[in-house]
Amino acid sequence: MNKLFYICQRNGQCVRPCNENCLYTSNFFKSKLYHDSVKRVDCIPFIADKNGDYWEVDTNWDKNLPKEQRKVPEEMVGYYYQTLHKWEMEKKWQTLGKMSKK
């Protein structure tokens, strides 16, 4: 599967300082989606970029993936929160398993 990028929760969660150009994270556990107290029950939309990676779309936010970086024709997919959480937990456990074998 290609990479998924989520809208960042910000709040200084990573080593880079938060700024207007740093709006997304590939770490699900640092995302706004993960930190929201009320989890969405509808599909969460993602839009593909020219590299085939997917970026979370926020319809109430004007800073989504710029049109010049989007795949043409535009391709959108939707995933449920429970599915994303399951995938990301599996990735986390796989990473921890690899680290413990070293």
MARVEX-188479 format. One record per atom (N, C-alpha, C): x, y, z; residue in three letters. Coordinates in steps of 0.05 Angstrom, whole numbers, plus 5000, padded with zeros to 4 digits. Atoms other than C-alpha are relative to their C-alpha. Example, Ala and Ser with C-alpha at 12.3 -4.5 7.8 and 13.67 -1.06 7.14 Angstrom:
BEGIN
501849765000ALA;524649105156ALA;501850245000ALA;498449764999SER;527349795143SER;498550225014SER;
//
This chain:
BEGIN
501749765000MET;500050005000MET;501850255000MET;498549745000ASN;502350714986ASN;499750145027ASN;500149854975LYS;503451215041LYS;497450165003LYS;502249834993LEU;497751565076LEU;501050235016LEU;499349764985PHE;498552275100PHE;497550115013PHE;502249914984TYR;494052545155TYR;500450295007TYR;499949724991ILE;492353255176ILE;501349995028ILE;498550004975CYS;497253395233CYS;498550135023CYS;501149884975GLN;494853525304GLN;501650255008GLN;498149784993ARG;500853995310ARG;500749995029ARG;499349994971ASN;502054205382ASN;502949915006ASN;497250064995GLY;509554105374GLY;500649715005GLY;499750294995GLN;509153345370GLN;502549884987GLN;497650115013CYS;515253255326CYS;502450195003CYS;497649844996VAL;522353515323VAL;500050264983VAL;500149755016ARG;520654025268ARG;498150205012ARG;501849804989PRO;517554675290PRO;497550024982PRO;502549975015CYS;510254755269CYS;500150264984CYS;500249755017ASN;509255255212ASN;497949964979ASN;502250015019GLU;504355415157GLU;500549804977GLU;499450185021ASN;507954965108ASN;500149715009ASN;499950284989CYS;507854345153CYS;497249945011CYS;502850044992LEU;500554135155LEU;499349705002LEU;500750295001TYR;500853375145TYR;502149845015TYR;498250194988THR;504052785180THR;499449724989THR;500450285009SER;505152065158SER;499649825025SER;500450154975ASN;504651855232ASN;497150035009ASN;502850004992PHE;497451675246PHE;499650095029PHE;500349954971PHE;498551735321PHE;500750295007PHE;499649714997LYS;500552475312LYS;497950164984LYS;502049865017SER;494552635269SER;497750115016SER;502449884989LYS;488453055284LYS;497849795002LYS;502050225001LEU;484152455266LEU;500249835024LEU;499650174977TYR;487252035321TYR;499450145026TYR;500449854976HIS;486952585373HIS;497350125005HIS;502849904996ASP;479752805361ASP;498649835020ASP;501450154979SER;475552615421SER;497749854989SER;502250145012VAL;469752425377VAL;501049894973VAL;499050135024LYS;471651925323LYS;497950004978LYS;501949995023ARG;468551985254ARG;498949734994ARG;501250255007VAL;463651445234VAL;499649974969VAL;500350005029ASP;463251635160ASP;502849954988ASP;497450045014CYS;468751505108CYS;501650255001CYS;498149775000ILE;474851945113ILE;501350014972ILE;499049985028PRO;476752195043PRO;503050064999PRO;497149955006PHE;483852185016PHE;500250044970PHE;499649945028ILE;486252464950ILE;502949914992ILE;497450105009ALA;492052164909ALA;501750234989ALA;498149825012ASP;498252554892ASP;501349864975ASP;498850105025LYS;502452454829LYS;501949765005LYS;498350234993ASN;506851944867ASN;498349755008ASN;501750224992GLY;500851514885GLY;499549985030GLY;500649994971ASP;500751704959ASP;497450145004ASP;502649894995TYR;494251914991TYR;500150205024TYR;500049784980TRP;492952555031TRP;497250045010TRP;502649964988GLU;487152655079GLU;498850274990GLU;501449765009VAL;482053155054VAL;498250115022VAL;501749874980ASP;478653655100ASP;498450204985ASP;501749825016THR;472753985066THR;499750285012THR;500249744987ASN;472754555117ASN;502650145002ASN;497349894997TRP;480054725106TRP;501150064972TRP;499249935027ASP;482955095046ASP;502949934994ASP;497150065004LYS;490054805054LYS;500449704993LYS;499750285009ASN;488954115023ASN;502349984980ASN;497950045020LEU;493953814974LEU;499550184976LEU;500449815023PRO;495154344920PRO;499449854974PRO;501050125025LYS;491954194852LYS;502349914983LYS;497850085017GLU;498754174817GLU;501449755010GLU;498850254989GLN;500953594862GLN;498149764998GLN;501950225001ARG;494653184852ARG;500249844974ARG;500150185023LYS;494052594806LYS;497950094980LYS;501949925021VAL;490652744740VAL;499349764983VAL;502349884987PRO;485152544733PRO;500049955030PRO;500050024971GLU;483852644807GLU;498849735009GLU;500950254989GLU;483052004847GLU;499650035030GLU;500649994971MET;479751974915MET;499249725009MET;500950254987VAL;478751394963VAL;499050085028VAL;501049954973GLY;475251345030GLY;500549765017GLY;499550224981TYR;477050935091TYR;498550075026TYR;501249964974TYR;473450845157TYR;502150025021TYR;498149974978TYR;476951055221TYR;500949745011TYR;499250264989GLN;476850345248GLN;501949854982GLN;498250135019THR;480250085185THR;502850135002THR;497549864999LEU;485650625188LEU;501549935027LEU;498850064974HIS;486850495262HIS;501149725000HIS;499150285001LYS;487449745250LYS;502649984984LYS;497650005017TRP;492449845193TRP;502450125015TRP;497849864987GLU;496650335233GLU;501049855025GLU;499150164977MET;496749895295MET;501649764990MET;498550225012GLU;498949305252GLU;502850084992GLU;497449905009LYS;504549725222LYS;501850055025LYS;498549944976LYS;506649955292LYS;501149745013LYS;499150254988TRP;506949235318TRP;502149874983TRP;498050125017GLN;510849005257GLN;502750145004GLN;497549854995THR;515949565268THR;501249935027THR;499050074973LEU;516549395342LEU;501249724999LEU;499050275003GLY;517448655323GLY;502850004987GLY;497449995014LYS;523148825275LYS;502150125018LYS;498149884982MET;526449265327MET;500949815021MET;499350184979SER;526248725379SER;501849774991SER;498350215011LYS;529748225333LYS;502850094996LYS;497349905004LYS;535848675326LYS;501749975024LYS;
//
